[in-house]
Amino acid sequence: MRPLLLIVIVSISVFIACKKTPRHATIDESLKAHFNYKVGSYWIYKDSISGQEDSFYVTNNVFSSSQVSDEEISDGININIVQKDIYLNTNDTVSWLLQLNSNVLSLSWTDPESVDLRGKLMQYSPFVMYPFKITAYGGINNVSGSVTNILSNYSINGNSFYNVAQIHDTLINNVTAYTFSDWFYLSDSIGIVKMRINHPPDTINRVWEIERWNIVK
């Protein structure tokens, strides 16, 4: 075999051997089993401050797999949830997005009633790993959030829930200089069982408590 051809063959072989297969980050099966809500799922909450009832219902559930870098392919599920006052014949005003990636659950939402100088505010929740762990987060999108406690038994409106993560979420709005302070109580059986949303100056002030629900997985 001629030396030049041999060099070419060896070079191609080395290139193929050195090229790595991207790591495939799949969604943790336990996370999917507990939080992969499908269309037909809904939650009815009552605001203990105003007495208003709101429905939160899943409008779609989308799986995706994308190559985020040369080294990694990541699977994810986006679950869109819409909120509506169940007594009023009005358009839906608030959109929530629940995301599942690896063993991480995250939540974001938009509310036209809570606006900054740009006309729209996106609220980010802290990332929550599953199984729940008491741990702190910070430095992502001006969010400082933490799982402050894991409640083995939490009762609300006559219902008992087990393994509930108590999550404190604060967000600093650089435009308005307001600091938002929210609390979420997240059950791995049905999702959020209580939300304490406090956004000054009086744009949102809610204590939503779960009344009834239907979960489709």
N, C-alpha and C positions, 0 to 999 in steps of 0.2 A: 504494500500500500504506500502511495506517495506521502511524504512527510506533511505537505500542506493539507491534504485531505484528512489525514489523521488528526492534525491540529484542530480543524473545523469540527470534526466529529466529537472530539474531546471537549471543545468549548461549548457545543450545543448540549452535551450530556451534563456538563457542570452547571449550565444555566438552568436546565430543567430540574436538576437535583436541588439547586439553591432556591428556586421559586417556591415560596411557602403557600400552602392552602390557607385562605383566610379563616380565622376562628369564627365559628358560628355561635353567636350568643342567642340561645333559645329562651323562651319564657318559662320560668319555673313552673312546674306542674302544680305545685301546691298553691301558688299565686293564682293561676288560672282557675283551679277548682273552687276557690273562694270568691274571686272578684270578677270573673269573666261574664258580666251581665249581658243578656241578649235582649232583643226587642220583645216587649211584653212585660219587662220588669218595670216596676214603679214603686215610689215611696210617697206617702202622704205625711206631711209635717204640719204641726200647728205652732204658730208663733205665740209663745206665752206672754209676750208684751202686748201685741195688738189683737190677738185672738184670730188672726187671719190664717186660713189653711192654704197650703200650696202643694201642688203635685209636681213631682220630679219623675220623668219617665224617659226611658231609653228610646232614642229615635233610630240609631244604627250602631252596628258593631263591626269594625273593619280590621282585619288582620293584614299586616304588611311585613315584608322582609326586604331589607335594603342593605347595600354595601356601604357602610359608613366610612370606611377607609380601606387601604390595600390589605390591612391585617384583620379586618373584622366585618362580618355580616351580622346584622342585628334584627331579630324578630320583635314585633310590637303589635299591640292591640289598642286601637282608639275607640272609646265608647262615648258617644255623644248623648248627653242628657239635657232635656229641656225642662225649664221650670215655669209653672203657670199657676195663677190664682184660680182655684177650682170653682169659686163662686161667680167670677166675672167673665163675661164673654169678650175677652180682650185677646190681643195677639200675645204670643209668647215673648217674654222680654229678656230672659236670662238663659244663656247657653253655658253648659258645663262640659268639660272634657276630662274624662278619666282615662289614664294611660297606663298600660302594663308593659314593662320591659324588664327582662331578666327576672330578678326577684324584687323589683321596685315598683311601687304604686305611686302615681302622682296625679294631681288635680289642678285644673286651671278653670277660670270662669270669667265671663264678661258681663257687666251690668251697666246699662245706659243711665241708670239713676245715680251711679257713683262715678262721676267723670272728673278727669283732671283737665288741665288746660289744652290738652290735645283732643279732648272730646270723648275719649274712651279709656277705661282703666281695665287692665287685665290683672287679676289676682292670682298669685301663685301659691300653692300649698307647699309645705315642706315635702321632700321625698320621704316615703315610708317604706322601709324594707319589710319583707315578710319571710319568715315569722317575725312578729313585732319584737323590737328591741328598744330599750330605753337608751336614747342617744341623741346628740345635738347635731344640728346642721347650721349652715350659714354661708354667706358670701355668694349665693347663687341668685341672680336677678333681684338683688336687694332683699332677699328673704332671710330671715333668721327664724328657724322653726325647730321644734324638738318634740320627741315623744317623752312626755314628762312622767307618764305612769302607764302601767298595764293593769287593768282592773279585771280580776278573775270573775267578778259578778257585778253587773251594773243594771239597776232597775229603773225603768222610766215608763210612765203611763200604764202601769200594771204588767209590763213585760220585762222579763229578765234576759240579759244578754251576757255571754261569757267571752273572756279573752278580748276585752275592749281596750284599744289604744287611745290614750288621752293625748291629743296633739295640740301644742300651742304654736300658733303661726303669727309672726309679726312681719309687716312689710313697710318699708320706708319709701314714700313717694317723693322723689327728688324734685318734682315740679311744684307740688303744693306744700311740701315739708311736713305733711301729716303722717303719723305713724298709725298703721292699722293693727289691731290686735284681735285675732280670731282663735276660737277653740273648736276642735272637732273631736267627736267621740266615735271611733271607728271600730265596728264589730266585724269579725271575720265570718259571721254567719249571714248578715243581711246588708252590711255596709255602714254608712253613717247613721247613727241613731240620735245624735244631737249636734247642733251647730250653734255656736255663739259668735255672731258676726257683729263687730263693732268698728265702724268706719266714721270717724269724725270728718267734718262737722255735721253730724246727724244725717249723713247721706244714707247709711244703712245701719240699722240697729235692730237686730233680730235674735231671738232665741228659739230656733226651730227644734221641736221635739217630735220624734217619730210617733205616729198614731197607728198606721197600718201600711202594709206593703205586699208586694208580690214579686218574687224573684224567679227569673227564668235563666237557666244556664245551659 
